[in-house]
Amino acid sequence: MKNLILIRHAKSSWEAPLKDFDRPLMKRGILDAHEVSLHISKFLPKTYIIWSSTAARASETALIFAQNISYPIESIVYRDDLYTFDERQLEKVIKSCDNSLESVILFGHNEAITNFVNKFGDVFIDSVPTSGFVSLQFDSDSWESINKGKTNKTIFPKDLK
């Protein structure tokens, strides 16, 4: 069994004249990330690793979640190849996971996340919102051979308000 949790970065700011990669979270994004992360503990596997895009908004979101679920922030793995909006690139990264890992929590970007969960999950999601949490489970011992899995849980900020 392989478990994959995809979390879209929290709402980010467009106000400062920064490159897309450097955009920080806005206040609403910070609040939503805290809100969602405080409601996920019972849906997490016993052991897991956290991977995050190196973009500011994704890494800031990963830090908020890690702190709220008591995951050591120094253990977050930051990956440049997760700064992608293309689900084929995201799929390539996920399928390259070491098979010794049973569960991965991944912080990334749309459209890659929405398209990935719709291709590999069994519940259609129009658009995974910022701070959105989607848990998928695959009946496979190999990340490389994952295909259609089961969408176990979604938690979106609007569900908690």
Disulfide bonds with the S-S distance in Angstrom:
none
